[in-house]
């Protein structure tokens, strides 16, 4: 079971929780917003319901909200050096392919440069 702060709830802060039965109704109880299932006549059980879904496709099979999970986990830092190295490697690879094509055509690679 996912931790309680990452679990998908009917009172979604992203307003993405949906009921595929269209039975979800919101009520104010003691000053708090509560989800009510009009199909069964009781409180909504959230991600455990077979008709629960997410309009942003963020509901994971274990009930974790992907959007909350991304907000909690830190984003990976992008290294500029790694990007430059990758660009150089792709450029060398592309130059090699072009040189091979020119060899097949009978042109010398140093004449093209």
N, C-alpha and C positions, 0 to 999 in steps of 0.2 A: 504494500500500500504506500502511495506517495506521501510525503510530508504534508501537513495540513495547510501550510501557506502556499504550496504549489498545486493543490488540488483544484480541479475545475468546479466552479460553483454556479448555480442558477443565477445568482446575483453577481454576474461577471463585471469586473471593473472595465473591461473592454467592450461591453455590450455585445458579446458574440455568442452567448449560450442560446441555443434554440431547442425547441421541442418539435419533433417531426409529426407529432399528433396534433399540433397547434392547441395543446391543452394547458400551456403555461400562462398563469396569471400572477400578477404581482399585487401584494397587499401590504398595507402598513400595519404592523403589529408592535405596539409599545414604542412607537417612534422609529422603528426599524423596518426596512424593506424586506419582505419575506416572499419566497416563491411558493405558489400554490398550484397543485396539479388538479385541474377541473375534471380530468378523466377518472381519477380514482377518488377524488374528494378529500385529499390529504396534502400534507406538505410534499413538495418536490424532493426526490431523493438524489437529484443531481446527476453526476456522471454514471451512477450505477443503473440508471434507467436505460432500457433498450432503445428508447426513442430519443435519447439525449444526443445532441450534436453541437458542433461549433460552426458558425457561419464563416469563420476565418480559417477553418481546417486546422485548428491548433489543439484539438482534443486528442491526446495520445491514448493508446489502448489501456494503459494502467490508470487512467483518470487524471494524469498530470496535464497541466496547461502548458503548452509549448511557449506561448508568449510570456507567461510568468517565469518560466525556466530561463528564457533568453534574457529577461530583465535582471535575474539574480546572478547568473554566471557572467564573469567578466569577458569582454570581447578580446580576441587574440590581437596582439600588436602586429602590424605589418612591417616587415623589415625592408627598407629601401634597397639595401645591398642585395638581398635575396632576389628582389624583383629585377634589378639590373643584371645580375648573373644569369637569371633565367632568360632575359631578353637577349643577352649576348649569345647564349647557347642556341636559342632558336634562330638567331641571325646566321650563325655559323652553319647550322643544319640546313637552312634555306639556301645559303650560298652554295653549299655542297650539292644540293639537288639541282640547282640551276647549272652548275658547272658540269654535272653528269649529263644533263639534257643537251648542253652545248657540245660535249664530246661526241655524243651520238650523231649530232648534226655535222660534225667535222670541223668545228671551230675551236680554236685554242682559247682557254679561259683567260690567259693574260692579255689577249687581244681585245677582249670585251671590256676589261676594267678601265 
